[in-house]
Amino acid sequence: MKVVTVFGSSLPGEASQTYAEARLLGKLLAEAGFSVCNGGYKGLMEASARGAREAGGHTIGVTCEIWPSKANPWIIEEVRTKSFSERIMTLIGRGDAYVVLPGGTGTLAELALAWEMMNKASLSKTVGGTKPLLVMSPYWQPVIACLEQEGLLNSTCPHGTSPAMEIVTLATSPQQVVEYLKNKP
């Protein structure tokens, strides 16, 4: 069974629209036969795990010893790491695909590292090559637009586009994410 690593904020509560969308994403991923891996704590991590479990799916939570909290109750398999960097590397290593939900600096760090590891051929061997990397729009659109400017710095980039931009895919809904992943070999 393929594993989709979901990155996202720990802040949204159950009453928020963002939580509801993350819960739907987890449900749709599980119904499509994917396991859901995430950081294991609250917020969008809890929501995506909850949706997956409610649909009968498998969930993996990668937690960290530097924080006293244990995994949320929707996690079946907890992977405890010693450091923040080990946690991020474990989340990336476990994923056959990545979905980046709204989040803060931690989510941005996860997005940046997964993206860069696939962008650099020598690093991509660590994660097994290029994998689907979907980011939710419009939330992450300004970050993507900012990074698209890098291609303008290099005259060898056709149409001013950096090759790194081919790795990331913008998605607007949980349904679009799951349809995309179901159609990837």
N, C-alpha and C positions, 0 to 999 in steps of 0.2 A: 504494500500500500504506500502510495506517495505521501510525503509530508509537506505541508504548506506552513512555513513559518510566518506568523502574523506579528508585526511590530505595531505598537500603538501606546497611547497615553494611559497612565494609571489614574488619571483624574476624573473622567466622566462617570457619573453615577447612573444607576438603573433608570432613572426618570428622563435621561437625556436622549435626544435623537441619535447622537453619535453612538451611544451604548446600544440602542436598538439596531442600528445598522451593523455594528460589529457582531451582535448576537445573531442576526440574520446571516451574515457572512459565515460564521461558524456552522450554523445549521445547514446552509447550502453546500459548504465544503464537505461536511460529513455525509450528506445525502448523495454527493457525487463520488464518495469513496475515498476521500482524502482524510488523513490524520491532521490535526491542528496542533502546532507547536507554537508556544509563545513564552513570554517572560514569567508567566505563572502567577502574577500578583493580581491586583484589582483593576478597575477601570475597563479599558478595552481588551485587556488580556483576559480578564474574567468573563467579559461579554462574549468574546469569540469562543472561549472554552465552554461556556454555558450553552451556547447555541449548538455546538458540536455534540456535547454530551446529551442534550435533550433530544437530539436526532439519532442517538445511539453510536456516535463516533468516538474515536480514540483521541485523547488529549495528552500533550506533553508540556510540562511547565519547567522552564529552566530558571531556577532561582539562584540566589547568591548568599553565601555565608556572611557577607558584610552587612546584610540587613536581617534583623531578627524575625521578620515575617515569614511564615510558611506559605506554601502554595494555596491558591484559592480552592474551595471545595469542588470545583468542576474539573480539576486536574486529576487524571488517573495515574500518570507516570511523572514523578518529580525527579528532575536531574539537578542536584545541588552542586554549585560551583564555588570555588574559593575566592575569585576576584571578579570585578566588573568586566575586565577584558576577556577572561575565560568564559564568562557568561555570554558575551556577544559572539565570540568565536564558536561556542557550542550551538547557539541559536542559528547561526549561519550554516554551520556544518551539518546540522540536522535537516535543513530545508532542501527540498527538491524544487521549491519555488518560494517566492517571498511576496507578501502583501504588506504595504506600509499604510497604515491608517493614520488619522490625525494624531499628533503628538508633539512633544517638546524636544529639548536638546538630546535626551536619551534616544528618542526615536530617530532624530536626525543623525545621531552617531551611528545607529544601526543601519539606516539607509545608506549613509556615506560609505561605511566599511564594506557592506555587501556589494554595493555598486563598484567600488574601487577594486575589490578583489576580483571581480569579473572583468573589469576594464583592463587590468594589467595581466597579460598572458602568464607571466611568471607566478603571479598570485592566484590566478584562477585555478591552477592545479590543486590548490588547497580546498576549494569548494567543488571541484569536479567540473569546471568549465562554466560556460554561461548558462544561467537558469532564468526562468521567467521572474521578472522584478516589476511588480505592479504597484503604482502609487495612486492614492486617491486624490482625485481632482474634484473640486477646485482647490482643496486645502494645500496640496504640495505644488500646485502650478507655479506660484511665484519662485519657488526654489529651483524648479526645473528651468523656468525662463531665465533666471539669473545664470545658471550653469551653461545654458545654450550659447551664451555670449562668448564662452571660451573659444569656440570655433572661429569667431571673428578675429581672434588674435593670431591665427595660423593660416597663412595664405595657401597651404596645401590642402586644407579642408574644403571639399566641394560645397558650394553654396553656403560656406561659413558654418558648417555643421561638424561638430566633434564626433568621432566614432563612439565615444562613450554614450551619446544620446540615443544610440540604437539599442542600448541595453534596457532602458527603462520604458515602461508602457503606462500611460495615464489611463485610469479607469474612473468611472463616475458612479458606479453602483456595485453592491455585492453580487448581483446577478451577472453583470458584465464581467467581473473578476472570475467567477466560477465558469462561465461559458468559455472564456479565454483559456483557462487552465484545462478544461475538459478537452479542448481541441488542440492542445499542445502534445506532441509525441513524447 
